[in-house]
Amino acid sequence: MKTWTTLVSFLWLAATASATDRFYDDVKASSGNGKYRAEAVSPQNAGGGRRAFQDEFTVSLAEAATGRTLWSWKQPSGAASPVSLVISDDGVVIMEDAWDTFHVFDPAGNPHAVISPLREFPGSEIKEYADFTTAGTFWQQFAMSGFVHESGRDLWYFRTYWGRLFAIDYHAAALLRDPVLEARLEDRIVHETRSWLAGFGGTFIGPCGSCSNPTILPEVAKRAFVVLQYGLSPDDGFVKDVIRNSDEGHHPDIKDYLARMTGKHARKQRYRILAWAGAAILLSLLAVLATRAFRGRKTQAVA
């Protein structure tokens, strides 16, 4: 599976000379508590006309109150350009680049590459749920992400619309491959979505941040996939309302992606999630039994 995914990524990179132009805008972000702000700025975005595939970005982190720059980093020649930034409340910056790799910046402003999901996710999933275009592979539409503290770790998680989740321990700059932890994060997302749905006020449409037409609100769109996958709305009434309010002229069109999760797709994904959660519970039970057995042998040895 990974071989197939790597081959597709290679062929796409090899074809960029004739691919659709991509434009990398300057990016700004603030931490949730408002203490920090970060930006990625390229001189090629200054002025009027601009070329495609901008680079020469400088990424920096500053204190919001004083404007004092804590560190800055210049994009090396040939490196992928930044496309998004997020900041934890304690000032850790996570940057995603144009090649779908995530980087965690340490306190000195040095980036540590953590994960390229197109290499980590099963190739069958990427083929089934992502979109391959001349402008690249689109897989992040309607995704959920955020900072959480779980199992004694400070994490940033990312969950695709079809339910694949990964988590980064951002202090260790490490991708965590822990099915028990992933199951707990998934359970948290489902619980939060159930609470969100109970308090939903019925507003589906809002302004589009990148176009002039109104569209499904981002939070509504993200939650719709969790609601569908876990059957949180009787007769899928909420999901039907989302589809009814969607705009066919808007890209990406949420109807197309919800359709991938209905029927066999939804059942298949639910089986995957159930199997995943079952494996996590089994591992936890085995760990408990092993600990008890070890303590029993230790007690017998002392006696």
N, C-alpha and C positions, 0 to 999 in steps of 0.2 A: 504493500500500500504506500509506504513512504517513498519507495522507488518511483512509483507512478507520479506521486505529488512532486517529487524533486525534478522529474523529467518535464512535467508541465511548467514548473517555475523556470527551468532553464530555457525551454523553448520560448516562453514569454519574454524573458530578459534578452534573448538573442534577437527577438523581433522588434525591440523598442525603436530601432532606427526607422521603421515604417509604421509604428504604433500611433494611436491617438495621442496628441499632445496632452501632458498633464501639467497643471499649474499649481505650484506650491505657495500658498499665501503665507504671510506672516501669521504667527500663532501667539495668542496670549491666554493666560490662565491664572486663576487665583485659588488659594487654599480655601477649604470650607470655612475655616475660622477667620479668614480675612487677614491673617498675619503676613502672608507671603504672596508674591506675584512672580510669574515667570513669563518669558517671551522668547520666541525664536524669530529673528529678523534677518532678512537678506537685503543687501543693497540693490539687488536686481529687481526688487519690488518697489523701489522708490521711483517717483516721477510718473509720467503718463504711460506710454506703451511699455510692455514688458514681454520678455521671451518666455517660452515654456521651459519646464524642467529646471526651475531656479535652484541654485545652490549657494555656497558661500554664506550659509546661515551662521549667526551667532546666537547661542542659547544662553540665557542668564537668569539668575534668581536674585530677587531683591526683597528687602523688608518693605512691606506696604506702607507702614507708618512714616518711615524716614526716607524711603527711596534709596537707601544704601545698598549697593550691589554686593552680594555675598560671594558670588563667583560667576564666571562666564566661560564659555567653551565655544571654540570655533570648529565648524564642520570641516573635517579633513577632505582633501581633494579626492574625488571618486567615491566618497561615502554617500549613502542615501540621505535625502533631505528630510527634515522633520515634518510631520503632518499633524501631530497632536501632542499636547502636554497636559498632565494632571499633577497636582501637588497635594501631598498629605498635610495634615495639620501641623506636623513637626518639620515641614520644609523639605521633604524628600520629593524630588522631581522624577516622574516617569515619562519618557518620551517615546512615541511611536514614530518610526521612519517610513518612508515611502515603499520600502521592501517588506513591510509587515513585521519588522523586528522591534521588540520593546527594549528600552535601555533604562536602567536605574542609575541616576547620578548620585555618587557618594557626597559627603559633606564638603569635599574639596572641589566638586564640580567635574569629576571624572566619570564618564559613562561606562556602564557594565552591561553588555548585551545579555539579555535573559532568554528570550524565546522568539522564534519565528513560527507562528501557529501553523502556517502552511506546511511546515516540516513535521510538526508535532501531532497534528490531528490526523486521524485515519484518512487515507486517500479516498475511500469510498464515500465518506461524509462530505469531503470537499467537493467531490464530483456531483453528489446529489443535491447539495444545498447552496453551494457558492455559485457565483456567476463569473464565467471567464469572458473577458472582453479585450479589445485592443488597447484599452486604457489600464488593464491590470485585472486582478482577481478581486471581486467584490464579495465579502463575506461578513462584514461588520454591521450590515443594515439591521436595525431594530435590536441591537445588542444591549445588554445591561452591564454596568460596571460600577465599581465603587470601592471605597476604603472601609474595611471592617477589622475588628479585633476578634479573633476566633482561635480557640484552643491555645491561648497564651502567645499568639503571634499577631503582629501587625501586618495586614494583608491588603493587597489590591487584587480584586477579582474581575474577571471578564467572562460573561456568559453569552454565547451566540443565540440567535433567535431559535435555533433548533435544539438547544439545550446542552451543548458542549460547554464545559466550564473549565477555566484554568485559574490558578491563584499564584501570585508572586509575593514572597516574603520580602518586602522592599528594604528592610534593614540589612538582610543578608544578600540582597540582589540575586535571589534564587527562585527558580520555578519549582513549585511543590508538586510532586506526583504522589499524592496521598488520597486514596479513594475514600477513606473515612472522613477526612477534612472536606473533600469535595461534596460528599453527601450531606454534611452538616451545613455547608454553605447553600446547597440547593434547597435544603429544608427551610433555611432562613428566608430565602427568596420566595418560596411558596407561601410561607406564613405571612411575610410582609405583603405579598400580592393579595392574599385573602383579606387582610385588614384594609388594604387600599381599595379593593373592590367594594367592601362593605360601606366605605365612606365616599364612594365615587359620586360626584354631583351631576353627572349626565352630560358634561361638556366634552364633545369628541373633537371638535374642529378648532383650530387656532391659526395664527399667522405662520407662514413658512419662513424660516430663517434664511433660506438661500434662493427664494423665488417670490413671485408676486401673488401667487394663488394660495388661498387657505388650504390647510391640510390637516390630517390626523395629528393630534398633539403627540409629541415624542413619548411622553410617559404612558399615554393610552396605548400607543402602538407597541411599546416594549412589553407592557403587562399583558396585552392580548395573547401573546404566544404562551405565556405561563398559564393563563386562564384556560386556554384551549388544551394544552398538554396535560393539565391535571384536572380538567373537568370542573373548574371552580364556579362556573355559571350554569344554572339549570337550563337544559336544552341548548346550551351554547348561545344564549340570548345576547350576552354582552358582545361576543365575537361577531354575531350576525349584525349587530348595530354598528360595529366598527366597519365591517364590509359595506354596509349600506351607506355610511358616511364618507367612504374613501373616494378619492378622485382618480379616475383612470388616467388623467393627463399628468399625474405627478409621479416622478420616478425617485426612489423605487415605490412601486404600487403594492401596498400591504396585502391586497387580495391575492396577488400572485404567490406570496410567501406563506400566507395562511393556508392556501390551497395545498402547498407542499406538505403541510403538517396534518392535513385531514386524511381520512381513510387509512390506507395502508401505511402512509408516512407517520401519522399520529400514533397508530398502534405500534409500529416498529420502534418509534422513539420512546414510547411509554415502556415497552419491554426492555429497551436499553437502560432506561432510568431505573426501573425496578430491579433489573439484574445488577446494576451498579450499586444501588442502595443495599441490596441483599448481600453482595460481596463485602461491602463495608461493614455490615452488621456481623457477618460471619467472621471477618478478620478481628473485629473487636472481641467477640466471644472466644475465639481461639487464643487471643492475647491474655484474656482474663483467666482462662483455664490453664494456660502455660504458667502464668504467674502463681496461681494457687498451687499447681503441682510442684513448682520450684520451692515455694515456701514450705510445703508439706515435707519434701525431702530434706530441707534444711533443718526443720524441727526434729525429724527423726534422727538426723545425724547428731544434733546437740544432745538429744535424750540418750 
